[in-house]
Amino acid sequence: MVRISIDTDRCIGAGQCVLSSPEVFDQDEHGFVVVIADHPAGPLAESARLAGRICPSQTITVHEG
């Protein structure tokens, strides 16, 4: 299991997180990232890791353990 944190001040609303992991991330009414699964496990954890890697503004941090 992992823990997800976001820095909303960095988010530019690109939406790559939602496209790569819609079960973990969503966007608010302004287009900024919202975490809907704070502690994803299994395949969801892997998709959250991918979202963290591809985020253009490095908004997402995936904490292991």
LOMI-119744 format. One record per residue: residue in one letter; x, y, z of N, C-alpha, C in turn. Coordinates in steps of 0.02 Angstrom, whole numbers, padded with zeros to 5 digits. Layout:
<recs>
  code      nx      ny      nz     cax     cay     caz      cx      cy      cz
     A       X       Y       Z       X       Y       Z       X       Y       Z
...
</recs>
This chain:
<recs>
  code      nx      ny      nz     cax     cay     caz      cx      cy      cz
     M   00042  -00059   00000   00000   00000   00000   00045   00062   00000
     V   00021   00114  -00032   00057   00178  -00035   00011   00233  -00009
     R   00041   00290   00004   00003   00349   00025   00017   00403  -00027
     I  -00035   00438  -00046  -00031   00490  -00097  -00038   00559  -00064
     S   00005   00605  -00084  -00004   00675  -00064   00004   00718  -00126
     I  -00028   00775  -00125  -00025   00821  -00182  -00009   00891  -00158
     D   00023   00929  -00201   00037   00999  -00188  -00007   01039  -00235
     T  -00065   01058  -00211  -00115   01090  -00255  -00091   01156  -00284
     D  -00043   01188  -00251  -00016   01250  -00278   00024   01239  -00342
     R   00048   01179  -00353   00088   01163  -00413   00045   01139  -00471
     C  -00015   01115  -00457  -00056   01084  -00509  -00073   01135  -00564
     I  -00065   01112  -00627  -00082   01154  -00684  -00144   01129  -00720
     G  -00175   01076  -00695  -00237   01051  -00723  -00230   01012  -00787
     A  -00171   00982  -00799  -00160   00944  -00861  -00204   00881  -00865
     G  -00221   00852  -00808  -00266   00795  -00807  -00234   00728  -00823
     Q  -00169   00725  -00829  -00135   00661  -00844  -00146   00611  -00787
     C  -00151   00635  -00727  -00163   00591  -00670  -00231   00556  -00676
     V  -00281   00592  -00695  -00349   00564  -00702  -00351   00515  -00760
     L  -00316   00530  -00814  -00315   00485  -00871  -00278   00420  -00855
     S  -00225   00424  -00815  -00186   00364  -00800  -00212   00325  -00740
     S  -00249   00359  -00696  -00272   00326  -00635  -00338   00356  -00611
     P  -00392   00345  -00648  -00456   00377  -00630  -00487   00351  -00565
     E  -00464   00294  -00541  -00490   00267  -00478  -00458   00301  -00418
     V  -00401   00336  -00430  -00364   00368  -00376  -00370   00444  -00378
     F  -00375   00472  -00437  -00375   00545  -00445  -00437   00569  -00483
     D  -00456   00630  -00467  -00509   00665  -00503  -00488   00738  -00508
     Q  -00529   00778  -00540  -00516   00850  -00545  -00575   00887  -00515
     D  -00560   00942  -00481  -00613   00983  -00452  -00644   01028  -00506
     E  -00689   01071  -00487  -00725   01114  -00534  -00679   01163  -00571
     H  -00618   01171  -00546  -00570   01216  -00578  -00519   01177  -00620
     G  -00525   01110  -00619  -00479   01068  -00658  -00418   01045  -00620
     F  -00414   01059  -00556  -00356   01040  -00516  -00365   00971  -00484
     V  -00310   00937  -00474  -00311   00869  -00449  -00341   00863  -00379
     V  -00379   00808  -00370  -00407   00789  -00306  -00394   00715  -00297
     V  -00370   00695  -00239  -00358   00625  -00224  -00423   00594  -00198
     I  -00445   00540  -00230  -00506   00506  -00207  -00492   00439  -00174
     A  -00429   00417  -00177  -00407   00356  -00143  -00338   00369  -00113
     D  -00337   00389  -00050  -00274   00409  -00017  -00223   00353  -00010
     H  -00247   00291  -00003  -00202   00235   00010  -00217   00177  -00039
     P  -00203   00187  -00103  -00217   00134  -00151  -00170   00075  -00141
     A  -00194   00016  -00158  -00154  -00045  -00153  -00157  -00084  -00218
     G  -00111  -00129  -00228  -00111  -00172  -00286  -00105  -00133  -00351
     P  -00146  -00150  -00401  -00143  -00116  -00465  -00156  -00041  -00461
     L  -00197  -00020  -00413  -00210   00051  -00405  -00148   00088  -00381
     A  -00109   00055  -00340  -00046   00086  -00317   00001   00096  -00376
     E   00004   00047  -00420   00048   00053  -00478   00024   00109  -00525
     S  -00041   00115  -00534  -00066   00170  -00577  -00055   00237  -00544
     A  -00057   00241  -00477  -00041   00303  -00442   00033   00321  -00451
     R   00077   00271  -00448   00148   00283  -00460   00159   00311  -00530
     L   00125   00282  -00579   00130   00307  -00648   00107   00379  -00652
     A   00051   00394  -00621   00026   00463  -00622   00077   00511  -00592
     G   00109   00490  -00538   00161   00532  -00508   00220   00544  -00554
     R   00238   00493  -00592   00294   00499  -00638   00278   00544  -00698
     I   00217   00542  -00722   00201   00578  -00783   00171   00648  -00771
     C   00158   00665  -00709   00130   00731  -00694   00178   00786  -00717
     P   00156   00828  -00764   00202   00879  -00790   00224   00932  -00739
     S   00184   00942  -00687   00202   00992  -00637   00229   00961  -00572
     Q   00237   00895  -00572   00263   00859  -00513   00222   00874  -00451
     T   00157   00875  -00459   00110   00890  -00405   00101   00830  -00358
     I   00108   00770  -00384   00091   00708  -00348   00154   00678  -00318
     T   00148   00659  -00254   00202   00622  -00220   00172   00556  -00196
     V   00206   00502  -00213   00185   00436  -00191   00234   00414  -00137
     H   00207   00403  -00077   00248   00382  -00020   00241   00307  -00012
     E   00297   00273  -00014   00297   00199  -00008   00295   00178   00065
     G   00263   00120   00075   00265   00091   00142   00208   00106   00187
</recs>
